[in-house]
Amino acid sequence: MRKIDSHQHFWLYNPVNHAWINDDMRVIQRNFLPADLQSILQENGIEGCVAVQVDQTEAENEFLLDLAEKNSFIKGIVGWIDLQADNIEERLQYYSSVKPMKGFRHILQGEPDEKFMLNKKFKHGIGLLNQYGFSYDILIMPNHLPYAKEFVAAFPEQRFVIDHLAKPYIKDKRINGWKEDIQAIAAFPNVYCKVSGMVTEADWANWKTEDFVPYLDIVFNVFGASRIMYGSDWPVCNVAGGYKGVLKVIENYVSQLSQTEQELFWAKNAVDFYKL
């Protein structure tokens, strides 16, 4: 069965730029490049990946695009662009001619203002993405979901995907609140969800497969088989079980799905969403 990893990262580690990688995460305080990932993908029968931005600079785009040019298993890039810039259309026009660039992301979860995504200039930038063929990854936490619902409602033609299930409180086994909000945003047919980043929201050293089932039940139910996709969040997942640990959890869960549903989840949805 064809498999695509829709969410992973590369970086040249810099303790200033990557200050979010604290000492509790020291296992990933180093460079991670395609040579580190390619063998992992091959071992696990995964044909390719989508590389997602970490730094919020256009230099990051050039770094990732260079890696994609040299490594054919990198099927697409989710980069960063200043969506509030006065020259936003000029930049979108430029990137629309760069084939590996499939979409953009902003670190919304890191903004001091929970309502940042509703900023007029930011929304203006979002409103231009679709005409240039770009998707948008929504990186948020549960407290942002009510604003995200208003946000996506304003752009019914735009392809959105929620990264990491919006980071539910798996470690604390809290589900209410997040459940209702994820159900509400899933009602918009242009919103997808990445089944990714779960292990880092759990108890890193002591999580069990069953810890994730209630959250998986909800997203698979509300988004349906045609709007969910697999993502490893490698190498961040290395702090809490690694690639094989993530994959085992997901494989166990999706084994209950039909062949067609599994094909959608593992590859087809990512291919269609990102136009890979």
DRENPA-3360 file (N, C-alpha, C; in nm, 2 decimals, always signed):
BEGIN
1 = MRKIDSHQ = +0.08/-0.12/+0.00/+0.00/+0.00/+0.00/+0.09/+0.13/+0.00 ~ +0.05/+0.22/-0.08/+0.13/+0.34/-0.09/+0.12/+0.42/+0.04 ~ +0.23/+0.48/+0.08/+0.23/+0.56/+0.20/+0.31/+0.69/+0.19 ~ +0.26/+0.80/+0.23/+0.32/+0.93/+0.23/+0.32/+0.99/+0.37 ~ +0.43/+1.04/+0.42/+0.44/+1.11/+0.55/+0.41/+1.25/+0.52 ~ +0.30/+1.30/+0.56/+0.25/+1.44/+0.53/+0.31/+1.55/+0.62 ~ +0.39/+1.51/+0.72/+0.44/+1.61/+0.81/+0.57/+1.57/+0.88 ~ +0.68/+1.63/+0.84/+0.81/+1.61/+0.90/+0.89/+1.74/+0.88;
9 = HFWLYNPV = +1.01/+1.74/+0.95/+1.09/+1.86/+0.95/+1.24/+1.83/+0.92 ~ +1.31/+1.93/+0.86/+1.45/+1.93/+0.86/+1.50/+2.06/+0.92 ~ +1.62/+2.05/+0.98/+1.68/+2.17/+1.03/+1.83/+2.16/+1.05 ~ +1.90/+2.27/+1.04/+2.04/+2.28/+1.09/+2.03/+2.35/+1.23 ~ +2.05/+2.27/+1.33/+2.02/+2.31/+1.47/+2.10/+2.44/+1.50 ~ +2.02/+2.53/+1.56/+2.08/+2.66/+1.61/+2.01/+2.69/+1.74 ~ +2.08/+2.69/+1.85/+2.02/+2.71/+1.98/+1.94/+2.84/+2.00 ~ +1.97/+2.94/+1.92/+1.90/+3.06/+1.93/+1.77/+3.05/+1.85;
17 = NHAWINDD = +1.79/+3.02/+1.72/+1.67/+3.01/+1.64/+1.57/+2.90/+1.68 ~ +1.63/+2.79/+1.74/+1.55/+2.68/+1.78/+1.54/+2.67/+1.93 ~ +1.52/+2.78/+2.00/+1.51/+2.79/+2.14/+1.40/+2.70/+2.20 ~ +1.30/+2.67/+2.12/+1.18/+2.59/+2.16/+1.23/+2.44/+2.19 ~ +1.34/+2.41/+2.13/+1.40/+2.27/+2.16/+1.48/+2.28/+2.29 ~ +1.41/+2.27/+2.40/+1.48/+2.29/+2.53/+1.56/+2.17/+2.57 ~ +1.61/+2.17/+2.69/+1.70/+2.06/+2.74/+1.63/+1.93/+2.76 ~ +1.49/+1.94/+2.78/+1.42/+1.82/+2.79/+1.41/+1.75/+2.66;
25 = MRVIQRNF = +1.44/+1.82/+2.55/+1.43/+1.77/+2.42/+1.57/+1.76/+2.36 ~ +1.67/+1.74/+2.44/+1.81/+1.74/+2.40/+1.84/+1.64/+2.29 ~ +1.76/+1.53/+2.28/+1.78/+1.43/+2.18/+1.77/+1.48/+2.04 ~ +1.70/+1.59/+2.03/+1.68/+1.65/+1.89/+1.76/+1.79/+1.88 ~ +1.85/+1.81/+1.97/+1.93/+1.93/+1.96/+2.05/+1.90/+1.87 ~ +2.02/+1.88/+1.75/+2.13/+1.85/+1.65/+2.06/+1.87/+1.51 ~ +2.15/+1.86/+1.41/+2.10/+1.87/+1.27/+2.02/+1.75/+1.23 ~ +1.91/+1.77/+1.15/+1.83/+1.66/+1.09/+1.81/+1.69/+0.95;
33 = LPADLQSI = +1.87/+1.61/+0.86/+1.87/+1.63/+0.72/+1.81/+1.51/+0.64 ~ +1.79/+1.52/+0.51/+1.73/+1.40/+0.44/+1.81/+1.27/+0.46 ~ +1.94/+1.27/+0.47/+2.01/+1.15/+0.49/+1.97/+1.07/+0.62 ~ +1.92/+1.15/+0.72/+1.88/+1.09/+0.84/+1.74/+1.03/+0.83 ~ +1.66/+1.08/+0.74/+1.52/+1.03/+0.73/+1.50/+0.93/+0.62 ~ +1.58/+0.93/+0.51/+1.55/+0.85/+0.40/+1.55/+0.70/+0.43 ~ +1.65/+0.65/+0.51/+1.65/+0.51/+0.55/+1.53/+0.47/+0.64 ~ +1.49/+0.57/+0.72/+1.37/+0.54/+0.81/+1.25/+0.52/+0.72;
41 = LQENGIEG = +1.23/+0.60/+0.62/+1.11/+0.59/+0.53/+1.12/+0.46/+0.46 ~ +1.24/+0.42/+0.41/+1.25/+0.30/+0.33/+1.23/+0.18/+0.42 ~ +1.28/+0.18/+0.54/+1.25/+0.07/+0.63/+1.11/+0.05/+0.66 ~ +1.03/+0.15/+0.66/+0.89/+0.15/+0.70/+0.79/+0.15/+0.58 ~ +0.85/+0.14/+0.46/+0.76/+0.13/+0.34/+0.69/+0.26/+0.30 ~ +0.76/+0.37/+0.33/+0.70/+0.50/+0.30/+0.77/+0.57/+0.19 ~ +0.70/+0.60/+0.08/+0.77/+0.64/-0.04/+0.82/+0.78/-0.04 ~ +0.76/+0.87/+0.04/+0.80/+1.01/+0.04/+0.74/+1.09/+0.15;
49 = CVAVQVDQ = +0.77/+1.22/+0.15/+0.72/+1.30/+0.26/+0.70/+1.44/+0.22 ~ +0.63/+1.52/+0.31/+0.61/+1.66/+0.29/+0.69/+1.73/+0.40 ~ +0.78/+1.81/+0.37/+0.87/+1.88/+0.46/+0.80/+2.01/+0.50 ~ +0.79/+2.04/+0.63/+0.71/+2.15/+0.68/+0.81/+2.25/+0.75 ~ +0.79/+2.38/+0.73/+0.87/+2.48/+0.79/+0.88/+2.47/+0.94 ~ +1.00/+2.52/+0.99/+1.02/+2.54/+1.13/+1.05/+2.69/+1.16 ~ +1.14/+2.75/+1.08/+1.17/+2.89/+1.10/+1.08/+2.97/+1.01 ~ +1.05/+3.09/+1.07/+0.96/+3.18/+1.00/+1.03/+3.28/+0.92;
57 = TEAENEFL = +1.10/+3.23/+0.81/+1.18/+3.32/+0.72/+1.17/+3.26/+0.58 ~ +1.19/+3.34/+0.48/+1.19/+3.29/+0.34/+1.32/+3.22/+0.32 ~ +1.42/+3.24/+0.40/+1.55/+3.17/+0.39/+1.52/+3.02/+0.42 ~ +1.42/+2.99/+0.51/+1.38/+2.86/+0.54/+1.32/+2.79/+0.41 ~ +1.25/+2.87/+0.33/+1.19/+2.81/+0.21/+1.30/+2.77/+0.12 ~ +1.40/+2.85/+0.10/+1.51/+2.82/+0.01/+1.59/+2.70/+0.06 ~ +1.61/+2.69/+0.19/+1.67/+2.57/+0.25/+1.60/+2.44/+0.21 ~ +1.46/+2.44/+0.23/+1.38/+2.33/+0.21/+1.37/+2.30/+0.06;
65 = LDLAEKNS = +1.36/+2.40/-0.02/+1.35/+2.38/-0.17/+1.48/+2.32/-0.22 ~ +1.59/+2.36/-0.17/+1.72/+2.30/-0.21/+1.73/+2.15/-0.17 ~ +1.68/+2.12/-0.05/+1.68/+1.98/-0.01/+1.59/+1.90/-0.10 ~ +1.47/+1.95/-0.14/+1.38/+1.88/-0.23/+1.43/+1.86/-0.37 ~ +1.51/+1.96/-0.41/+1.57/+1.95/-0.55/+1.67/+1.83/-0.55 ~ +1.74/+1.81/-0.44/+1.84/+1.71/-0.43/+1.79/+1.57/-0.38 ~ +1.67/+1.56/-0.33/+1.61/+1.44/-0.28/+1.47/+1.42/-0.32 ~ +1.45/+1.33/-0.42/+1.32/+1.31/-0.48/+1.22/+1.26/-0.39;
73 = FIKGIVGW = +1.26/+1.20/-0.28/+1.15/+1.15/-0.19/+1.08/+1.26/-0.11 ~ +1.13/+1.38/-0.12/+1.06/+1.50/-0.06/+0.97/+1.55/-0.17 ~ +0.84/+1.52/-0.15/+0.74/+1.54/-0.25/+0.68/+1.68/-0.25 ~ +0.69/+1.75/-0.14/+0.64/+1.88/-0.13/+0.69/+1.96/-0.01 ~ +0.67/+2.09/-0.02/+0.72/+2.18/+0.09/+0.60/+2.26/+0.14 ~ +0.59/+2.27/+0.27/+0.50/+2.37/+0.33/+0.59/+2.47/+0.39 ~ +0.60/+2.59/+0.33/+0.69/+2.69/+0.37/+0.63/+2.80/+0.46 ~ +0.70/+2.91/+0.46/+0.65/+3.03/+0.54/+0.66/+3.15/+0.45;
81 = IDLQADNI = +0.56/+3.24/+0.47/+0.56/+3.36/+0.40/+0.49/+3.47/+0.49 ~ +0.53/+3.59/+0.48/+0.47/+3.69/+0.56/+0.33/+3.73/+0.50 ~ +0.23/+3.67/+0.55/+0.10/+3.69/+0.49/+0.04/+3.83/+0.52 ~ +0.11/+3.91/+0.60/+0.07/+4.05/+0.63/+0.15/+4.15/+0.55 ~ +0.24/+4.10/+0.47/+0.33/+4.19/+0.39/+0.26/+4.27/+0.29 ~ +0.30/+4.39/+0.26/+0.24/+4.47/+0.15/+0.26/+4.41/+0.02 ~ +0.37/+4.33/+0.00/+0.40/+4.27/-0.13/+0.37/+4.12/-0.13 ~ +0.26/+4.09/-0.06/+0.23/+3.95/-0.04/+0.19/+3.88/-0.18;
89 = EERLQYYS = +0.12/+3.96/-0.27/+0.09/+3.90/-0.40/+0.21/+3.87/-0.48 ~ +0.31/+3.96/-0.47/+0.43/+3.95/-0.55/+0.50/+3.82/-0.50 ~ +0.51/+3.79/-0.37/+0.57/+3.67/-0.32/+0.50/+3.55/-0.35 ~ +0.36/+3.55/-0.35/+0.28/+3.44/-0.39/+0.30/+3.40/-0.53 ~ +0.31/+3.51/-0.62/+0.33/+3.49/-0.76/+0.46/+3.42/-0.78 ~ +0.56/+3.46/-0.71/+0.70/+3.40/-0.72/+0.69/+3.25/-0.69 ~ +0.64/+3.22/-0.57/+0.63/+3.08/-0.52/+0.54/+2.99/-0.61 ~ +0.44/+3.06/-0.67/+0.35/+2.97/-0.76/+0.43/+2.91/-0.88;
97 = SVKPMKGF = +0.55/+2.96/-0.91/+0.63/+2.91/-1.02/+0.73/+2.81/-0.97 ~ +0.73/+2.78/-0.84/+0.83/+2.69/-0.77/+0.75/+2.56/-0.74 ~ +0.77/+2.46/-0.82/+0.68/+2.34/-0.82/+0.67/+2.27/-0.68 ~ +0.79/+2.25/-0.61/+0.77/+2.18/-0.48/+0.70/+2.26/-0.37 ~ +0.68/+2.39/-0.39/+0.61/+2.47/-0.28/+0.46/+2.44/-0.30 ~ +0.41/+2.38/-0.19/+0.26/+2.34/-0.20/+0.17/+2.42/-0.11 ~ +0.23/+2.48/-0.01/+0.15/+2.56/+0.09/+0.23/+2.63/+0.19 ~ +0.16/+2.69/+0.28/+0.23/+2.77/+0.38/+0.18/+2.75/+0.52;
105 = RHILQGEP = +0.26/+2.79/+0.62/+0.22/+2.78/+0.76/+0.28/+2.89/+0.84 ~ +0.21/+2.93/+0.94/+0.25/+3.03/+1.04/+0.24/+2.97/+1.18 ~ +0.34/+3.00/+1.26/+0.34/+2.94/+1.40/+0.23/+3.01/+1.48 ~ +0.11/+2.99/+1.45/+0.00/+3.06/+1.52/+0.00/+3.02/+1.67 ~ +0.04/+2.90/+1.71/+0.04/+2.86/+1.85/+0.14/+2.95/+1.93 ~ +0.23/+3.01/+1.87/+0.33/+3.09/+1.94/+0.30/+3.24/+1.95 ~ +0.19/+3.28/+1.88/+0.16/+3.42/+1.89/+0.10/+3.46/+2.02 ~ +0.14/+3.57/+2.08/+0.08/+3.61/+2.21/-0.07/+3.63/+2.21;
113 = DEKFMLNK = -0.12/+3.68/+2.09/-0.26/+3.70/+2.07/-0.33/+3.58/+2.02 ~ -0.41/+3.51/+2.10/-0.48/+3.39/+2.06/-0.57/+3.42/+1.93 ~ -0.61/+3.54/+1.91/-0.69/+3.58/+1.79/-0.61/+3.62/+1.67 ~ -0.48/+3.60/+1.68/-0.39/+3.65/+1.57/-0.45/+3.62/+1.43 ~ -0.50/+3.50/+1.41/-0.54/+3.45/+1.28/-0.66/+3.53/+1.23 ~ -0.73/+3.61/+1.32/-0.84/+3.69/+1.28/-0.80/+3.83/+1.24 ~ -0.67/+3.86/+1.25/-0.61/+3.99/+1.22/-0.65/+4.02/+1.07 ~ -0.69/+4.14/+1.04/-0.74/+4.18/+0.91/-0.63/+4.16/+0.80;
121 = KFKHGIGL = -0.51/+4.20/+0.83/-0.40/+4.19/+0.73/-0.36/+4.04/+0.71 ~ -0.36/+3.96/+0.81/-0.33/+3.82/+0.80/-0.44/+3.75/+0.72 ~ -0.57/+3.79/+0.74/-0.67/+3.73/+0.67/-0.67/+3.77/+0.52 ~ -0.62/+3.89/+0.50/-0.61/+3.93/+0.36/-0.51/+3.84/+0.28 ~ -0.40/+3.81/+0.35/-0.30/+3.72/+0.29/-0.36/+3.58/+0.27 ~ -0.43/+3.53/+0.37/-0.49/+3.40/+0.35/-0.59/+3.39/+0.23 ~ -0.66/+3.51/+0.22/-0.76/+3.51/+0.11/-0.70/+3.51/-0.03 ~ -0.57/+3.52/-0.04/-0.50/+3.52/-0.17/-0.45/+3.38/-0.20;
129 = LNQYGFSY = -0.44/+3.29/-0.10/-0.37/+3.17/-0.12/-0.43/+3.08/-0.23 ~ -0.56/+3.07/-0.23/-0.63/+2.98/-0.32/-0.61/+3.01/-0.46 ~ -0.61/+3.14/-0.50/-0.60/+3.17/-0.64/-0.46/+3.14/-0.69 ~ -0.36/+3.12/-0.60/-0.23/+3.08/-0.65/-0.20/+2.93/-0.62 ~ -0.31/+2.86/-0.58/-0.30/+2.71/-0.57/-0.24/+2.66/-0.44 ~ -0.23/+2.74/-0.34/-0.16/+2.70/-0.22/-0.26/+2.66/-0.11 ~ -0.22/+2.56/-0.03/-0.29/+2.51/+0.09/-0.24/+2.59/+0.21 ~ -0.30/+2.57/+0.33/-0.26/+2.63/+0.45/-0.27/+2.54/+0.57;
137 = DILIMPNH = -0.16/+2.52/+0.64/-0.15/+2.44/+0.76/-0.18/+2.52/+0.88 ~ -0.28/+2.48/+0.96/-0.31/+2.55/+1.08/-0.25/+2.49/+1.20 ~ -0.15/+2.55/+1.26/-0.08/+2.50/+1.38/-0.13/+2.58/+1.50 ~ -0.21/+2.51/+1.58/-0.27/+2.57/+1.69/-0.29/+2.47/+1.81 ~ -0.33/+2.52/+1.92/-0.36/+2.44/+2.04/-0.51/+2.45/+2.07 ~ -0.56/+2.37/+2.16/-0.71/+2.36/+2.18/-0.77/+2.50/+2.21 ~ -0.70/+2.59/+2.28/-0.76/+2.72/+2.31/-0.78/+2.81/+2.19 ~ -0.71/+2.77/+2.08/-0.73/+2.85/+1.96/-0.85/+2.80/+1.87;
145 = LPYAKEFV = -0.90/+2.68/+1.90/-1.00/+2.62/+1.81/-1.12/+2.71/+1.79 ~ -1.18/+2.78/+1.89/-1.30/+2.86/+1.86/-1.27/+2.97/+1.76 ~ -1.15/+3.03/+1.77/-1.11/+3.13/+1.67/-1.09/+3.07/+1.53 ~ -1.03/+2.95/+1.53/-1.00/+2.88/+1.41/-1.13/+2.85/+1.33 ~ -1.24/+2.83/+1.41/-1.37/+2.80/+1.34/-1.41/+2.93/+1.27 ~ -1.40/+3.04/+1.33/-1.44/+3.17/+1.26/-1.35/+3.19/+1.15 ~ -1.22/+3.16/+1.16/-1.12/+3.18/+1.06/-1.15/+3.10/+0.93 ~ -1.17/+2.97/+0.95/-1.19/+2.89/+0.83/-1.33/+2.92/+0.76;
153 = AAFPEQRF = -1.42/+2.97/+0.85/-1.56/+3.00/+0.79/-1.55/+3.11/+0.69 ~ -1.45/+3.20/+0.70/-1.43/+3.31/+0.61/-1.38/+3.27/+0.48 ~ -1.33/+3.15/+0.46/-1.26/+3.11/+0.34/-1.30/+2.97/+0.29 ~ -1.43/+2.96/+0.25/-1.48/+2.83/+0.22/-1.41/+2.76/+0.10 ~ -1.34/+2.83/+0.02/-1.27/+2.77/-0.10/-1.13/+2.73/-0.07 ~ -1.08/+2.77/+0.05/-0.94/+2.75/+0.08/-0.92/+2.61/+0.14 ~ -0.81/+2.54/+0.10/-0.78/+2.41/+0.16/-0.70/+2.44/+0.29 ~ -0.76/+2.39/+0.40/-0.69/+2.40/+0.53/-0.67/+2.26/+0.59;
161 = VIDHLAKP = -0.56/+2.25/+0.66/-0.54/+2.12/+0.74/-0.49/+2.16/+0.88 ~ -0.55/+2.10/+0.97/-0.51/+2.12/+1.11/-0.40/+2.02/+1.15 ~ -0.29/+2.08/+1.19/-0.17/+2.00/+1.23/-0.19/+1.94/+1.37 ~ -0.15/+1.81/+1.38/-0.14/+1.75/+1.51/-0.27/+1.74/+1.59 ~ -0.39/+1.73/+1.52/-0.52/+1.73/+1.59/-0.55/+1.85/+1.68 ~ -0.47/+1.96/+1.65/-0.48/+2.08/+1.74/-0.43/+2.05/+1.88 ~ -0.34/+1.96/+1.89/-0.27/+1.93/+2.01/-0.35/+1.91/+2.14 ~ -0.44/+1.81/+2.14/-0.53/+1.78/+2.25/-0.44/+1.75/+2.38;
169 = YIKDKRIN = -0.51/+1.76/+2.49/-0.43/+1.74/+2.62/-0.43/+1.59/+2.65 ~ -0.35/+1.51/+2.57/-0.35/+1.37/+2.59/-0.29/+1.32/+2.72 ~ -0.18/+1.39/+2.76/-0.12/+1.36/+2.89/-0.21/+1.36/+3.01 ~ -0.30/+1.46/+3.01/-0.39/+1.48/+3.12/-0.52/+1.41/+3.10 ~ -0.53/+1.34/+2.98/-0.66/+1.27/+2.95/-0.78/+1.36/+2.95 ~ -0.76/+1.48/+2.91/-0.87/+1.58/+2.89/-0.92/+1.57/+2.75 ~ -1.05/+1.56/+2.73/-1.10/+1.55/+2.60/-1.22/+1.65/+2.58 ~ -1.29/+1.68/+2.68/-1.40/+1.77/+2.67/-1.35/+1.91/+2.63;
177 = GWKEDIQA = -1.43/+1.99/+2.56/-1.38/+2.12/+2.52/-1.31/+2.10/+2.38 ~ -1.20/+2.03/+2.38/-1.13/+2.00/+2.25/-1.23/+1.92/+2.16 ~ -1.30/+1.82/+2.22/-1.38/+1.74/+2.14/-1.49/+1.82/+2.07 ~ -1.56/+1.91/+2.15/-1.67/+1.99/+2.09/-1.61/+2.08/+1.98 ~ -1.50/+2.14/+2.01/-1.44/+2.24/+1.91/-1.39/+2.17/+1.79 ~ -1.33/+2.05/+1.80/-1.28/+1.98/+1.68/-1.40/+1.93/+1.60 ~ -1.51/+1.89/+1.66/-1.63/+1.86/+1.59/-1.68/+1.97/+1.51 ~ -1.68/+2.09/+1.57/-1.73/+2.21/+1.51/-1.65/+2.25/+1.38;
185 = IAAFPNVY = -1.52/+2.24/+1.39/-1.44/+2.29/+1.28/-1.44/+2.18/+1.17 ~ -1.46/+2.06/+1.21/-1.47/+1.95/+1.11/-1.59/+1.96/+1.02 ~ -1.69/+2.04/+1.07/-1.81/+2.05/+0.99/-1.78/+2.13/+0.86 ~ -1.67/+2.20/+0.85/-1.63/+2.27/+0.72/-1.56/+2.17/+0.63 ~ -1.62/+2.14/+0.51/-1.57/+2.04/+0.43/-1.43/+2.07/+0.37 ~ -1.38/+2.19/+0.37/-1.25/+2.23/+0.32/-1.14/+2.22/+0.43 ~ -1.18/+2.16/+0.54/-1.08/+2.15/+0.65/-1.04/+2.00/+0.67 ~ -0.91/+1.97/+0.66/-0.86/+1.84/+0.68/-0.79/+1.83/+0.82;
193 = CKVSGMVT = -0.74/+1.71/+0.86/-0.67/+1.70/+0.99/-0.56/+1.60/+0.97 ~ -0.44/+1.64/+1.02/-0.33/+1.55/+1.02/-0.32/+1.47/+1.15 ~ -0.32/+1.34/+1.14/-0.30/+1.25/+1.25/-0.15/+1.24/+1.27 ~ -0.10/+1.34/+1.35/+0.04/+1.36/+1.37/+0.06/+1.43/+1.51 ~ +0.19/+1.42/+1.56/+0.22/+1.50/+1.68/+0.16/+1.45/+1.81 ~ +0.10/+1.33/+1.81/+0.03/+1.29/+1.93/+0.12/+1.25/+2.04 ~ +0.23/+1.18/+2.01/+0.31/+1.13/+2.12/+0.37/+1.24/+2.20 ~ +0.40/+1.36/+2.14/+0.46/+1.47/+2.22/+0.35/+1.54/+2.30;
201 = EADWANWK = +0.23/+1.51/+2.28/+0.12/+1.56/+2.37/+0.08/+1.46/+2.48 ~ +0.14/+1.35/+2.48/+0.12/+1.24/+2.58/+0.24/+1.25/+2.68 ~ +0.23/+1.15/+2.77/+0.34/+1.14/+2.87/+0.46/+1.07/+2.79 ~ +0.56/+1.15/+2.76/+0.67/+1.11/+2.67/+0.73/+0.97/+2.70 ~ +0.75/+0.95/+2.83/+0.82/+0.82/+2.87/+0.73/+0.71/+2.90 ~ +0.60/+0.74/+2.92/+0.51/+0.63/+2.97/+0.38/+0.62/+2.90 ~ +0.37/+0.68/+2.78/+0.24/+0.66/+2.71/+0.22/+0.52/+2.66 ~ +0.09/+0.49/+2.65/+0.04/+0.36/+2.60/-0.04/+0.38/+2.48;
209 = TEDFVPYL = -0.05/+0.28/+2.39/-0.13/+0.29/+2.27/-0.27/+0.33/+2.30 ~ -0.33/+0.28/+2.40/-0.47/+0.31/+2.43/-0.49/+0.45/+2.47 ~ -0.39/+0.53/+2.51/-0.40/+0.67/+2.55/-0.45/+0.75/+2.43 ~ -0.42/+0.71/+2.31/-0.46/+0.79/+2.19/-0.59/+0.75/+2.13 ~ -0.65/+0.64/+2.17/-0.77/+0.59/+2.10/-0.89/+0.68/+2.11 ~ -0.92/+0.74/+2.23/-1.03/+0.83/+2.23/-1.02/+0.95/+2.14 ~ -0.90/+1.00/+2.12/-0.88/+1.12/+2.03/-0.89/+1.07/+1.89 ~ -0.83/+0.96/+1.86/-0.84/+0.91/+1.72/-0.98/+0.88/+1.68;
217 = DIVFNVFG = -1.05/+0.82/+1.77/-1.20/+0.79/+1.75/-1.27/+0.91/+1.70 ~ -1.24/+1.02/+1.77/-1.32/+1.14/+1.74/-1.28/+1.20/+1.60 ~ -1.15/+1.21/+1.58/-1.11/+1.28/+1.45/-1.14/+1.19/+1.33 ~ -1.13/+1.06/+1.34/-1.17/+0.97/+1.23/-1.32/+0.98/+1.21 ~ -1.39/+0.99/+1.31/-1.54/+1.00/+1.30/-1.59/+1.13/+1.24 ~ -1.53/+1.24/+1.29/-1.58/+1.37/+1.24/-1.53/+1.42/+1.11 ~ -1.40/+1.38/+1.08/-1.35/+1.42/+0.95/-1.37/+1.32/+0.84 ~ -1.39/+1.20/+0.88/-1.42/+1.09/+0.79/-1.29/+1.05/+0.71;
225 = ASRIMYGS = -1.30/+0.94/+0.64/-1.18/+0.88/+0.58/-1.12/+0.97/+0.47 ~ -1.19/+1.06/+0.42/-1.14/+1.14/+0.30/-1.07/+1.27/+0.34 ~ -1.07/+1.30/+0.48/-1.01/+1.43/+0.52/-0.91/+1.41/+0.63 ~ -0.84/+1.29/+0.64/-0.74/+1.27/+0.74/-0.62/+1.22/+0.67 ~ -0.50/+1.25/+0.73/-0.38/+1.20/+0.67/-0.27/+1.17/+0.77 ~ -0.18/+1.08/+0.74/-0.07/+1.04/+0.83/+0.04/+1.14/+0.83 ~ +0.09/+1.17/+0.95/+0.21/+1.25/+0.96/+0.29/+1.20/+1.08 ~ +0.42/+1.20/+1.07/+0.51/+1.15/+1.18/+0.55/+1.25/+1.28;
233 = DWPVCNVA = +0.56/+1.38/+1.23/+0.62/+1.49/+1.30/+0.77/+1.45/+1.34 ~ +0.83/+1.38/+1.26/+0.98/+1.35/+1.27/+1.06/+1.48/+1.25 ~ +1.16/+1.51/+1.32/+1.22/+1.43/+1.42/+1.17/+1.47/+1.56 ~ +1.07/+1.56/+1.57/+1.02/+1.59/+1.70/+0.97/+1.47/+1.78 ~ +0.92/+1.37/+1.71/+0.87/+1.25/+1.77/+0.97/+1.17/+1.84 ~ +1.10/+1.20/+1.81/+1.21/+1.13/+1.88/+1.22/+1.15/+2.03 ~ +1.16/+1.26/+2.07/+1.16/+1.28/+2.22/+1.06/+1.19/+2.29 ~ +0.97/+1.12/+2.22/+0.87/+1.04/+2.28/+0.83/+0.91/+2.21;
241 = GGYKGVLK = +0.93/+0.84/+2.17/+0.90/+0.71/+2.11/+0.96/+0.69/+1.97 ~ +0.99/+0.79/+1.90/+1.06/+0.78/+1.77/+0.96/+0.74/+1.66 ~ +1.01/+0.73/+1.54/+0.93/+0.71/+1.42/+0.85/+0.58/+1.43 ~ +0.92/+0.47/+1.47/+0.86/+0.34/+1.48/+0.75/+0.34/+1.58 ~ +0.77/+0.41/+1.69/+0.67/+0.42/+1.80/+0.54/+0.48/+1.75 ~ +0.56/+0.59/+1.68/+0.44/+0.66/+1.62/+0.37/+0.58/+1.52 ~ +0.45/+0.52/+1.43/+0.39/+0.44/+1.32/+0.31/+0.32/+1.38 ~ +0.36/+0.25/+1.48/+0.30/+0.14/+1.54/+0.16/+0.17/+1.59;
249 = VIENYVSQ = +0.15/+0.29/+1.66/+0.02/+0.33/+1.72/-0.08/+0.35/+1.60 ~ -0.04/+0.42/+1.50/-0.13/+0.45/+1.39/-0.16/+0.32/+1.31 ~ -0.07/+0.24/+1.28/-0.10/+0.11/+1.21/-0.20/+0.03/+1.29 ~ -0.18/+0.02/+1.42/-0.27/-0.06/+1.50/-0.42/-0.01/+1.49 ~ -0.43/+0.13/+1.49/-0.56/+0.19/+1.48/-0.62/+0.17/+1.35 ~ -0.55/+0.20/+1.24/-0.61/+0.20/+1.11/-0.63/+0.06/+1.05 ~ -0.58/-0.04/+1.12/-0.60/-0.17/+1.07/-0.75/-0.21/+1.07 ~ -0.83/-0.14/+1.15/-0.97/-0.17/+1.15/-1.05/-0.11/+1.03;
257 = LSQTEQEL = -0.98/-0.02/+0.96/-1.05/+0.04/+0.84/-1.05/-0.05/+0.72 ~ -1.13/-0.01/+0.63/-1.14/-0.09/+0.50/-1.01/-0.06/+0.42 ~ -0.99/-0.14/+0.32/-0.87/-0.12/+0.23/-0.88/+0.02/+0.17 ~ -0.99/+0.06/+0.12/-1.01/+0.19/+0.05/-0.98/+0.31/+0.15 ~ -1.03/+0.29/+0.27/-1.01/+0.40/+0.38/-0.86/+0.41/+0.41 ~ -0.80/+0.29/+0.42/-0.66/+0.30/+0.45/-0.58/+0.36/+0.34 ~ -0.61/+0.33/+0.22/-0.54/+0.40/+0.11/-0.56/+0.55/+0.11 ~ -0.68/+0.59/+0.14/-0.70/+0.74/+0.16/-0.61/+0.80/+0.27;
265 = FWAKNAVD = -0.61/+0.73/+0.38/-0.54/+0.79/+0.50/-0.39/+0.79/+0.47 ~ -0.33/+0.68/+0.42/-0.19/+0.67/+0.41/-0.13/+0.75/+0.30 ~ -0.20/+0.78/+0.20/-0.14/+0.85/+0.08/-0.23/+0.94/+0.00 ~ -0.35/+0.89/-0.04/-0.43/+0.96/-0.14/-0.48/+1.10/-0.09 ~ -0.51/+1.11/+0.04/-0.56/+1.24/+0.09/-0.45/+1.34/+0.09 ~ -0.33/+1.30/+0.12/-0.21/+1.39/+0.12/-0.18/+1.43/-0.02 ~ -0.18/+1.33/-0.11/-0.15/+1.36/-0.25/-0.25/+1.46/-0.31 ~ -0.38/+1.44/-0.28/-0.49/+1.53/-0.33/-0.48/+1.67/-0.26;
273 = FYKL = -0.46/+1.67/-0.13/-0.46/+1.80/-0.06/-0.35/+1.89/-0.10 ~ -0.23/+1.83/-0.11/-0.11/+1.91/-0.14/-0.07/+1.91/-0.29 ~ -0.16/+1.84/-0.37/-0.13/+1.84/-0.51/+0.01/+1.79/-0.54 ~ +0.04/+1.67/-0.48/+0.18/+1.62/-0.49/+0.20/+1.56/-0.63;
% end
